[in-house]
């Protein structure tokens, strides 16, 4: 290779690295903002749910007193005396405790000027109910239900509230006390990743419930820092706000409940966004390592190309694979910008290849269409992430941003591949067969064929995937839309090929699917190796190990379950493991890893001969074991996607 070509090669690598770096910085920044907003939204939603639980609980008291008041009035109208009414209140008080809990301490009140108490409490001789707040507030409300001001029980230290109601005679008052222990329990359970604390205050600043029981009963209006806090709660009645507490920036989530009560959850921002920051750091480190390895690999490849003409073709193949990795990396980075279209570019590329096969296109054309599908949305780097993920209708200005991405993609791609069809796939995949598309309004076969194929594949995946504004459509609806667009939106011949593919996909497998748990079957009767595997893989999510110690157990488990990977020890006691492998391979295409203690070229040849996916040598080396599992699971998923 000439020196000018080598320079061009390095310039290309540097430019790609710069492009990736800029793109990742932008994507990571957008990700952080969006994730932080989502974290706050989740906190608000969680708090609203807890507040609703408390309101529902308190409404039980409201309903119970209302029913009791109606019943007492009916008894009074029917001439019941004091003893009859007391018996009813005593019975109803006991039923309330059984029906709800012991926090409903009992019904009591004043009937015809006489104090009666369903809980059995006998007041002192100087007790005057008419001078009590519950009686006064009920009288003032003149028949409306009243939730009296909370108070701290002098003996137990518990917070108690009372529902009171004046009866229709305008003299009698009925009341129900509720101890807020249940509310306290709900408050103590409110966390976000085991961080922060929650509490409830009334309109006067009295702490009714708190994650720290020591705070219950305190008056927050008498503490300087808490005064600002309480003011914020009253201004932001439902939602969240930020403020400094004890010298640290915190987020406060608040929800108004029960008239003038406020429920709040306070969490330090460092704890709230810790998970997001860790994800960003890991993502940045992994990206830097990947790009560093790519650059290192390129340098090694170039040196080999320079050293001998004989190794040039091998090195070029390595570069081709590297370019494919870069293309996949670009596509993945672009897809990551849209939280609802993970894997979109890969699926569009796969569907485009399927259509090309159905149309009888050459393998070379299929390869180009694969690249075009992977890169058709690369221009979205120029589109604001908030616009891409907007769930509602776009404004004209926002839609203009969307409309530029085919042009941006074309100018990004036109210089990184010699085949113009890749750039055309990006630029013209939003043209319509009837000439009403964009960016150039091309019509019919004036639209490049690659773009016409990408257009059908892109539209299909858009309908067969979740979007920010709707869920995935059913297969019938997708088929109907493709058929409806024949001759208007889509090339009829290409749309017809897509309809045939849909009709062949009877299980609707060609659609977006969520990552599930990867079941791995370990065929080995060595209990120590089984425990070792569990220990090595314990920190990896979405992996479930299942074990079989005999041939019969193995075949039964394969019959009853779906596995992503099989680890097979050929030395299990009751059968020849290699014969069992042959039996498995005849029935299933699940990847298989051989577990062996043999360290020789013989095992390498045996693995190649039997087309076993890979092998691992005992004792297991954790890093090699985990990487082999990861690589084969990833390859299995890529195989399923195509």
C-alpha positions in Angstrom: 0.0 0.0 0.0 1.3 3.4 -0.9 2.2 6.0 1.8 -0.6 8.3 0.6 -3.1 5.5 1.0 -1.8 4.9 4.5 -2.2 8.6 5.4 -5.7 8.6 4.0 -6.4 5.5 6.1 -5.3 7.2 9.3 -7.1 10.4 8.4 -10.3 8.3 8.0 -9.9 6.6 11.3 -9.2 9.9 13.1 -12.3 11.5 11.4 -14.5 8.6 12.4 -13.1 8.7 15.9 -13.9 12.4 16.1 -17.3 11.9 14.7 -18.0 9.1 17.2 -16.7 11.2 20.1 -18.8 14.2 19.2 -21.8 12.0 18.7 -21.3 10.2 22.0 -20.8 13.4 23.9 -24.1 14.7 22.5 -25.9 11.4 23.2 -24.6 11.0 26.7 -25.6 14.6 27.5 -29.1 14.0 26.1 -29.2 10.7 28.0 -28.3 12.3 31.3 -30.9 15.1 30.9 -33.6 12.7 29.9 -32.7 10.1 32.6 -32.6 12.8 35.3 -36.1 14.0 34.2 -37.4 10.4 34.2 -35.9 9.9 37.7 -37.8 12.9 38.9 -41.0 11.9 37.1 -40.7 8.4 38.7 -40.3 10.0 42.2 -43.3 12.2 41.6 -45.3 9.2 40.4 -44.3 7.1 43.4 -45.1 9.9 45.9 -48.5 10.4 44.3 -49.2 6.7 44.7 -48.3 6.8 48.3 -50.4 9.9 48.9 -53.4 8.2 47.2 -53.0 5.2 49.6 -53.1 7.6 52.6 -56.1 9.4 51.2 -57.9 6.1 50.6 -57.1 5.0 54.2 -58.4 8.3 55.6 -61.5 8.1 53.5 -62.4 5.0 55.3 -62.8 7.1 58.4 -64.8 9.7 56.5 -67.2 7.0 55.2 -67.4 5.2 58.6 -68.4 8.4 60.4 -70.9 9.4 57.7 -72.6 6.0 58.0 -72.6 6.2 61.8 -74.1 9.7 61.8 -76.9 8.6 59.5 -77.6 5.6 61.7 -77.6 7.7 64.9 -80.0 10.2 63.3 -82.3 7.4 62.3 -82.2 5.9 65.8 -83.0 9.4 67.2 -85.9 9.8 64.8 -87.3 6.4 65.9 -87.2 7.4 69.6 -84.1 5.5 70.7 -82.8 6.5 74.1 -79.2 7.2 75.2 -78.5 3.5 76.0 -79.7 2.3 72.6 -77.4 4.8 70.9 -74.5 4.0 73.2 -75.0 0.3 72.4 -74.9 1.0 68.7 -71.8 3.1 69.0 -70.1 0.4 71.1 -70.9 -2.3 68.6 -69.9 -0.1 65.6 -66.6 0.8 67.3 -65.7 -2.8 67.7 -66.7 -3.6 64.1 -64.5 -0.7 62.8 -61.5 -2.2 64.6 -62.2 -5.6 63.1 -63.0 -4.2 59.7 -60.0 -1.9 59.4 -57.5 -1.9 62.2 -57.0 -0.9 65.8 -56.1 2.7 64.8 -59.9 3.4 64.5 -60.1 3.9 68.3 -63.9 4.4 68.5 -67.0 6.5 67.9 -68.1 9.0 70.5 -69.9 12.3 70.7 -72.7 14.4 72.3 -76.3 13.2 71.8 -79.1 15.3 73.3 -76.6 17.1 75.5 -75.1 13.9 76.9 -71.6 12.6 76.2 -71.4 9.0 75.0 -68.3 7.0 74.0 -68.4 3.7 72.0 -64.9 2.9 73.1 -65.9 2.7 76.8 -63.9 5.8 77.9 -65.4 7.5 80.9 -64.6 11.3 81.0 -63.7 13.0 84.3 -66.5 15.0 86.0 -65.2 18.4 84.8 -65.1 17.2 81.2 -67.1 19.6 79.0 -67.3 18.3 75.4 -68.7 21.6 74.2 -65.3 23.2 75.0 -63.4 20.7 72.9 -62.0 21.5 69.5 -63.7 18.6 67.8 -67.1 19.8 69.1 -66.5 23.4 68.2 -65.2 22.7 64.6 -68.2 20.4 64.0 -70.6 23.1 65.2 -69.0 25.7 63.0 -69.3 23.4 60.0 -73.0 23.0 60.5 -73.5 19.5 59.2 -70.5 19.2 56.9 -67.9 16.6 57.7 -64.8 18.1 59.4 -61.3 16.7 59.8 -60.1 18.4 63.0 -56.6 19.7 63.6 -54.2 16.8 64.5 -52.9 16.6 68.0 -50.2 14.7 69.9 -51.5 12.3 72.5 -49.9 13.3 75.8 -49.5 9.8 77.1 -48.5 7.8 74.0 -46.9 10.5 71.8 -49.0 9.3 68.9 -50.6 11.7 66.4 -54.4 11.6 66.4 -56.9 13.2 64.0 -60.7 13.3 64.4 -63.5 13.2 61.9 -66.5 15.1 63.3 -70.0 15.9 62.1 -72.9 17.9 63.6 -76.2 16.0 63.4 -79.4 17.4 61.9 -80.7 18.5 65.3 -77.8 21.1 65.3 -77.0 20.1 68.9 -75.6 16.6 68.7 -72.1 15.9 67.4 -70.6 12.6 66.4 -66.8 12.0 66.1 -64.3 9.3 65.2 -60.6 9.3 66.3 -57.9 7.8 64.1 -54.4 7.2 65.3 -52.0 7.8 62.4 -49.9 4.6 63.0 -51.0 3.2 59.6 -50.1 6.5 57.9 -46.7 6.3 59.6 -46.1 2.8 58.2 -46.8 4.0 54.7 -44.5 6.9 55.1 -41.7 4.7 56.4 -41.9 2.5 53.3 -41.4 5.3 50.9 -37.9 5.2 49.4 -36.0 5.6 46.1 -33.3 3.0 46.0 -33.1 3.0 49.8 -32.2 6.7 49.8 -34.0 9.8 51.2 -36.7 10.2 53.7 -40.4 11.1 53.7 -42.9 12.8 56.0 -46.3 14.5 56.3 -47.0 17.9 57.8 -50.3 19.7 58.3 -51.0 23.3 57.3 -49.5 24.5 60.6 -46.2 22.8 60.1 -46.8 19.9 62.6 -45.1 16.7 61.6 -47.8 14.0 61.5 -45.6 11.2 60.2 -41.9 10.8 59.4 -39.4 8.1 58.3 -37.6 8.9 61.5 -40.1 8.5 64.3 -38.1 10.9 66.5 -39.3 13.8 64.2 -43.0 13.0 64.8 -44.8 15.9 66.6 -42.2 18.5 65.8 -43.3 22.0 64.6 -41.2 22.7 61.5 -42.3 26.4 61.4 -40.0 26.9 64.4 -36.8 25.7 62.7 -35.2 28.3 60.3 -34.1 25.8 57.6 -37.4 24.0 57.8 -39.4 27.3 57.4 -38.0 27.6 53.8 -38.8 24.0 53.3 -42.4 24.3 54.4 -42.8 27.4 52.2 -41.7 25.4 49.2 -44.2 22.7 50.0 -47.0 25.2 50.0 -46.0 26.8 46.8 -45.4 23.6 44.9 -48.5 21.7 45.9 -47.8 18.7 43.6 -44.5 18.0 41.8 -40.9 18.6 42.8 -38.4 21.3 43.5 -34.7 21.6 44.4 -33.2 23.3 47.5 -30.2 23.1 49.8 -30.6 21.2 53.0 -27.7 20.9 55.5 -25.4 22.3 52.8 -26.3 19.7 50.2 -28.5 20.1 47.1 -31.6 18.0 47.4 -34.7 17.3 45.4 -38.0 17.5 47.2 -41.1 15.7 45.9 -44.4 16.9 47.3 -48.0 16.0 47.0 -51.0 17.7 48.7 -53.4 15.4 50.6 -56.3 15.6 53.0 -57.1 19.3 52.6 -54.1 21.2 54.1 -51.7 18.2 54.6 -48.6 17.9 52.5 -46.7 14.7 51.9 -43.0 15.1 51.0 -40.0 13.0 50.0 -36.5 14.4 50.3 -33.5 12.9 48.6 -29.9 14.1 48.2 -29.2 14.7 44.5 -26.0 12.8 44.7 -28.0 9.7 45.7 -30.9 10.3 43.4 -28.7 10.5 40.3 -25.9 8.1 41.4 -27.1 5.2 39.2 -27.4 7.5 36.1 -23.8 8.9 36.7 -22.4 5.4 37.1 -24.1 4.3 33.8 -22.6 7.3 32.1 -19.1 6.6 33.5 -19.3 3.0 32.5 -20.5 3.9 29.0 -17.8 6.4 28.5 -15.1 4.0 29.7 -16.4 1.2 27.5 -16.6 3.5 24.5 -13.1 4.8 25.0 -11.8 1.2 25.3 -13.6 0.1 22.2 -12.4 3.0 20.1 -8.9 2.6 21.5 -8.9 -1.1 20.6 -10.3 -0.2 17.1 -7.5 2.3 16.5 -4.9 -0.2 17.8 -6.3 -2.9 15.6 -6.1 -0.5 12.6 -2.5 0.4 13.3 -1.6 -3.3 13.6 -3.5 -4.0 10.3 -1.7 -1.2 8.5 1.7 -2.4 9.6 0.9 -5.9 8.4 -0.2 -4.6 5.1 3.0 -2.6 4.7 5.2 -5.6 5.7 4.2 -8.0 2.9 2.0 -8.1 -0.2 1.0 -11.7 0.7 -0.9 -10.6 3.9 -2.7 -7.7 2.1 -5.9 -9.6 1.3 -6.2 -10.9 4.8 -5.7 -7.5 6.3 -8.3 -6.0 3.9 -10.8 -8.6 5.2 -10.0 -7.5 8.7 -10.6 -3.9 7.7 -13.9 -4.9 6.2 -15.0 -6.5 9.4 -13.8 -3.5 11.3 -15.8 -1.2 9.1 -18.9 -3.4 9.7 -18.3 -3.1 13.4 -18.0 0.7 13.0 -21.2 0.7 11.0 -23.0 -1.3 13.7 -21.5 1.0 16.3 -22.8 4.0 14.4 -26.2 2.5 14.0 -26.4 1.5 17.7 -25.4 5.0 18.8 -28.0 6.6 16.5 -30.7 4.1 17.7 -29.7 4.9 21.3 -30.8 8.5 20.7 -34.4 7.3 20.4 -35.4 5.5 23.6 -38.2 3.7 21.8 -36.3 2.4 18.7 -33.5 0.2 20.2 -32.3 -2.1 17.4 -34.2 -0.2 14.7 -31.3 0.1 12.3 -30.4 -3.6 12.7 -34.0 -4.7 12.1 -34.4 -2.4 9.0 -31.2 -3.9 7.6 -32.4 -7.4 8.2 -35.8 -6.7 6.7 -34.2 -5.0 3.7 -32.1 -8.2 3.1 -35.2 -10.3 3.3 -37.0 -8.2 0.7 -33.9 -8.3 -1.5 -33.8 -12.1 -1.3 -37.5 -12.3 -2.1 -36.9 -10.1 -5.2 -34.0 -12.4 -6.3 -31.2 -9.8 -5.8 -27.5 -10.9 -5.8 -25.6 -11.4 -2.6 -23.5 -8.3 -3.3 -26.7 -6.2 -3.6 -28.0 -7.8 -0.4 -24.8 -6.8 1.4 -25.1 -3.2 0.2 -28.7 -3.1 1.3 -27.6 -4.4 4.7 -25.2 -1.5 5.1 -27.8 1.0 3.7 -30.3 -0.3 6.2 -27.9 -0.1 9.1 -27.0 3.5 8.2 -30.2 4.9 6.8 -30.9 7.0 9.9 -27.4 8.2 10.5 -28.5 11.8 9.8 -30.5 11.8 13.0 -27.3 13.0 14.7 -28.4 16.4 13.5 -31.9 16.1 15.1 -32.6 17.2 18.6 -33.2 14.2 20.9 -36.2 15.9 22.5 -37.8 16.1 19.0 -37.1 12.5 18.2 -38.6 11.3 21.5 -41.5 13.8 21.6 -44.7 11.8 22.4 -47.2 14.3 20.9 -47.7 16.0 17.6 -44.6 17.8 16.2 -44.7 21.5 15.4 -43.8 22.6 11.9 -40.3 23.6 13.1 -39.8 20.3 14.7 -41.0 18.4 11.7 -38.5 20.4 9.6 -35.8 19.1 11.9 -37.0 15.5 11.2 -37.1 16.2 7.4 -33.4 17.2 7.2 -32.1 13.8 8.5 -32.1 12.1 5.1 -30.0 14.9 3.6 -27.7 15.0 6.6 -27.3 11.2 6.4 -26.5 11.3 2.7 -23.7 13.9 3.2 -22.2 11.9 6.1 -22.3 8.6 4.1 -21.4 9.7 0.6 -17.6 9.9 1.4 -17.3 6.8 3.6 -18.3 4.1 1.0 -17.8 3.9 -2.7 -21.2 2.4 -3.4 -23.7 5.3 -3.9 -26.6 3.1 -3.0 -25.8 3.4 0.7 -26.0 7.2 0.5 -29.1 7.0 -1.6 -30.8 4.7 0.9 -30.3 7.4 3.6 -31.3 10.3 1.4 -34.4 9.0 -0.4 -36.0 6.4 2.0 -38.7 9.0 2.8 -39.6 9.6 -0.8 -43.1 8.3 -1.8 -43.9 6.3 -4.9 -46.6 8.9 -5.8 -44.0 11.8 -5.6 -45.3 13.4 -2.4 -42.4 12.4 -0.2 -39.2 14.3 0.8 -36.5 15.7 0.4 -36.7 15.8 -3.5 -40.2 14.7 -4.3 -39.0 11.9 -6.6 -41.7 9.7 -8.2 -41.9 6.0 -9.1 -38.8 4.4 -10.4 -36.9 7.7 -10.3 -36.4 6.9 -6.7 -33.3 4.7 -6.4 -34.2 1.0 -5.8 -32.2 0.8 -2.6 -34.2 3.6 -1.1 -37.5 2.1 -2.3 -36.6 -1.2 -0.5 -35.4 0.7 2.7 -38.6 2.7 2.7 -40.8 -0.5 2.9 -38.5 -2.0 5.6 -38.4 1.2 7.6 -42.1 1.7 7.5 -42.7 -2.0 8.5 -40.4 -1.7 11.5 -41.9 1.6 12.6 -45.3 -0.1 12.8 -43.9 -3.4 14.3 -42.1 -1.5 17.1 -43.1 0.7 20.1 -42.9 4.4 19.5 -43.0 7.3 21.9 -46.6 8.1 20.8 -48.0 4.5 20.6 -47.4 0.8 21.2 -46.5 -1.7 18.5 -49.3 -2.4 16.0 -50.8 -5.8 15.4 -49.5 -7.9 12.5 -52.9 -7.5 10.7 -52.8 -3.7 11.0 -49.2 -3.6 9.7 -50.1 -5.8 6.8 -53.2 -3.7 5.9 -51.1 -0.5 6.0 -48.4 -2.0 3.7 -51.1 -3.1 1.3 -52.9 0.2 1.5 -49.7 2.0 0.6 -49.0 0.0 -2.6 -48.6 2.5 -5.5 -48.9 5.5 -3.3 -46.3 5.3 -0.5 -44.5 2.1 -1.7 -43.3 0.5 -4.9 -46.0 -2.1 -5.6 -43.5 -4.9 -6.4 -41.4 -4.3 -3.3 -44.6 -4.0 -1.1 -45.8 -7.2 -2.6 -42.6 -9.0 -1.5 -43.0 -7.6 2.0 -46.6 -8.9 2.1 -45.3 -12.3 1.2 -42.7 -12.1 4.0 -45.5 -11.1 6.5 -47.7 -14.0 5.4 -44.9 -16.4 5.9 -44.3 -15.0 9.4 -47.2 -16.8 11.0 -46.0 -16.2 14.6 -45.3 -12.5 14.1 -41.6 -13.0 15.0 -40.5 -10.1 12.7 -41.0 -7.3 15.3 -39.4 -5.5 18.1 -38.9 -7.7 21.1 -37.7 -7.0 24.7 -34.6 -8.8 26.1 -35.6 -11.6 28.3 -33.9 -14.0 30.7 -31.3 -16.2 29.0 -31.8 -19.8 30.1 -28.5 -21.8 30.1 -28.5 -25.6 30.5 -25.5 -27.0 32.2 -25.1 -30.8 31.6 -22.6 -31.9 34.2 -22.8 -34.2 37.3 -19.9 -32.5 39.0 -21.5 -30.4 41.8 -18.4 -28.4 42.5 -18.2 -27.1 38.9 -21.9 -26.2 39.1 -21.4 -24.1 42.2 -18.3 -22.5 40.6 -20.4 -21.4 37.6 -23.1 -20.0 39.9 -20.4 -18.0 41.7 -18.8 -16.7 38.5 -22.1 -15.6 36.9 -23.9 -14.3 40.0 -23.3 -10.6 39.1 -24.7 -11.0 35.5 -28.3 -10.1 35.1 -30.8 -11.9 32.9 -29.0 -15.3 33.1 -30.7 -18.3 34.6 -28.7 -21.6 35.1 -30.5 -24.9 34.9 -28.8 -28.2 35.6 -29.1 -31.8 34.3 -26.9 -34.6 35.5 -28.0 -37.4 33.1 -28.9 -37.9 29.5 -32.6 -38.4 30.3 -32.8 -35.2 32.4 -31.0 -33.3 29.6 -33.5 -34.4 26.9 -36.5 -33.8 29.1 -35.4 -30.3 30.0 -34.7 -29.5 26.3 -38.2 -30.8 25.4 -39.9 -28.7 28.1 -37.9 -25.5 28.0 -36.2 -23.1 25.6 -32.5 -22.5 26.2 -30.1 -19.9 24.7 -27.0 -21.9 25.4 -25.9 -25.4 26.5 -22.7 -26.2 28.5 -21.9 -29.9 28.0 -19.5 -32.1 29.9 -18.7 -35.1 27.6 -17.7 -37.2 30.7 -21.1 -37.4 32.5 -21.5 -40.8 34.1 -24.4 -42.4 32.3 -23.6 -41.7 28.6 -21.1 -40.7 26.0 -21.3 -36.9 26.1 -20.3 -36.5 22.4 -23.0 -38.9 21.4 -25.4 -36.8 23.4 -24.1 -33.7 21.6 -24.9 -35.4 18.3 -28.4 -36.2 19.5 -28.9 -32.6 20.7 -27.6 -31.2 17.4 -30.0 -33.3 15.4 -33.0 -31.8 17.2 -31.9 -28.3 18.2 -29.7 -25.5 16.9 -28.9 -24.2 20.4 -25.2 -23.1 20.7 -23.2 -25.6 22.6 -20.0 -25.1 24.7 -17.9 -28.2 25.5 -16.5 -28.5 29.1 -13.3 -30.5 29.1 -10.1 -31.1 31.1 -8.1 -31.8 27.9 -5.5 -29.3 27.0 -4.3 -30.3 23.5 -4.7 -29.7 19.8 -6.8 -32.9 19.7 -9.7 -31.2 21.5 -9.4 -28.2 19.1 -9.7 -30.5 16.1 -12.6 -32.4 17.7 -14.5 -29.1 18.2 -13.9 -28.1 14.6 -14.9 -31.5 13.3 -18.1 -31.7 15.2 -18.9 -28.0 14.6 -19.2 -27.4 18.4 -19.5 -23.6 19.0 -16.7 -23.4 21.5 -15.0 -25.2 24.4 -13.8 -24.3 27.9 -11.0 -26.0 29.9 -11.5 -26.9 33.6 -10.8 -25.5 36.1 -12.7 -22.5 34.7 -11.0 -19.2 34.4 -13.8 -16.7 35.5 -12.9 -13.9 32.9 -12.7 -16.3 30.0 -15.8 -18.2 31.1 -17.9 -15.0 31.4 -16.6 -13.6 28.1 -17.3 -16.9 26.2 -20.9 -17.0 27.6 -21.4 -13.3 26.7 -20.1 -13.7 23.2 -22.2 -16.7 22.3 -25.4 -15.2 23.8 -24.8 -12.1 21.7 -24.1 -14.1 18.6 -27.2 -16.1 19.2 -29.3 -13.0 19.5 -27.8 -11.6 16.3 -28.6 -14.9 14.5 -32.2 -14.7 15.8 -32.6 -11.1 14.6 -31.7 -12.0 11.0 
